[in-house]
Amino acid sequence: MGNVERCDKTLPLNEMIFYVRRDGRLRERWLSDLEGLAREFGLSAAEYEALRDQDVRRLMDLGVHQYYVPQILRLFFGASGNTNAHPALAAYQRAYPEETAKAFAMQAELERRAAAER
């Protein structure tokens, strides 16, 4: 996954998220006119498409700060109802299928071990 060193501090999308998450009117526009808002902040086509598609891997590859990726998903899906079926988690699972498979396999192994100890 990402790290702070890969963050592009000049990326317009990073600036946009900084302001949108703090301003109710911008959050309303996020939901009603994402494309127009992206234009106003000067996002490139690649930034807008990764944002629109909620593509976690592309966002990270473009240089979005790793802290902002979950913020972006919260803006799309809200912050409540976080379960294993939540759309924000599904976005990470699509972006990192190998890591997801390893995590599920590890969880299954831990559950198997716990059951064997009982």
C-alpha positions, -999 to 999 in steps of 0.1 A, spaced: 0 0 0 10 36 2 33 56 24 39 92 31 70 94 10 49 86 -21 25 116 -14 26 143 -40 22 175 -20 15 195 -52 -13 172 -63 -45 192 -67 -66 163 -54 -48 165 -21 -56 202 -18 -92 195 -28 -97 168 -1 -82 191 25 -108 217 19 -138 195 10 -136 175 43 -138 208 63 -165 227 44 -201 216 43 -209 235 11 -181 218 -7 -192 184 7 -227 191 -8 -211 199 -42 -191 167 -38 -223 148 -40 -241 169 -65 -213 182 -89 -181 162 -84 -169 169 -119 -174 207 -116 -157 207 -82 -128 187 -96 -125 212 -125 -124 242 -100 -96 226 -81 -77 218 -113 -77 180 -111 -62 162 -141 -84 137 -160 -65 109 -143 -71 123 -109 -108 129 -116 -113 94 -130 -96 77 -101 -117 98 -77 -149 91 -96 -142 54 -98 -132 53 -61 -101 34 -73 -79 32 -42 -48 18 -60 -49 45 -87 -54 72 -60 -24 60 -41 -3 56 -73 -12 92 -83 2 105 -50 -29 110 -29 -19 112 8 -26 79 24 -46 97 51 -69 112 25 -79 79 8 -102 68 37 -115 104 39 -124 102 2 -143 69 8 -161 85 38 -172 114 16 -187 89 -9 -201 63 16 -204 79 50 -187 68 82 -213 47 98 -221 10 92 -185 0 88 -187 -37 84 -169 -63 63 -196 -56 37 -192 -18 37 -185 -3 2 -154 15 15 -138 -18 25 -149 -33 -9 -130 -5 -26 -98 -15 -8 -105 -52 -15 -108 -44 -53 -76 -23 -52 -55 -49 -33 -69 -84 -42 -38 -103 -33 -34 -86 1 -71 -92 7 -68 -129 -1 -38 -132 23 -57 -114 50 -87 -136 47 -65 -167 46 -47 -156 78 -80 -149 95 -93 -183 86 -61 -199 99 -64 -180 132 -100 -191 136 -90 -227 128 -63 -226 155 -86 -210 180 -112 -237 174 -86 -265 177 -75 -251 211 -110 -253 225 
